[in-house]
Amino acid sequence: MTKIVAILLFLIAAIQVIKPLGWPGLKKRADAWKLVAGVVCVTFASLVLSALFQGA
């Protein structure tokens, strides 16, 4: 599931670089870093959660 979300957000970031989406906070091409930062946060959170529940 995490890989699907990461791939989806990376695809949205690629689209943002090609043609800005116009969403709030994503008006310019240079705002694609915000989407990539979101991918990193989601991936990190999923790693932490899976590590927490691994021992349970």
C-alpha atoms as one frame of an Amber mdcrd trajectory, in Angstrom:
protein
   0.000   0.000   0.000   2.820   2.400   0.853   4.511   1.792  -2.477   1.291
   2.603  -4.316   0.907   5.895  -2.431   4.552   6.797  -3.024   4.314   6.052
  -6.750   1.077   8.040  -7.003   2.607  11.066  -5.271   5.769  10.857  -7.408
   3.585  10.805 -10.532   1.685  13.855  -9.299   5.037  15.571  -8.632   6.155
  14.768 -12.196   2.924  16.220 -13.569   3.477  19.307 -11.394   6.897  19.833
 -13.008   5.451  19.495 -16.528   2.266  21.527 -15.995   1.433  23.093 -12.618
  -1.730  21.648 -11.098  -3.025  24.955  -9.745  -4.005  23.432  -6.399  -3.590
  25.631  -3.308   0.131  25.752  -2.552   1.025  24.199  -5.918   0.755  27.155
  -8.287   4.327  27.067  -9.663   6.460  24.303 -11.168   9.033  24.771  -8.435
   6.446  23.666  -5.844   6.923  19.995  -6.800   9.337  19.656  -3.860   6.334
  19.870  -1.525   4.890  16.719  -3.067   8.236  14.937  -2.826   8.480  15.973
   0.830   5.031  14.440   1.318   6.253  11.167  -0.183   9.207  11.145   2.191
   6.946  11.818   5.198   4.453   9.093   4.232   7.244   6.581   3.666   8.926
   7.453   6.964   5.635   7.231   8.874   4.850   3.840   7.365   8.318   2.555
   8.283   7.914   3.734  11.862   4.436   2.238  12.168   5.492  -1.083  10.678
   8.475  -1.204  13.067   6.221  -0.492  16.034   3.748  -3.220  15.130   6.419
  -5.717  14.056   7.157  -6.673  17.640   3.522  -6.834  18.763
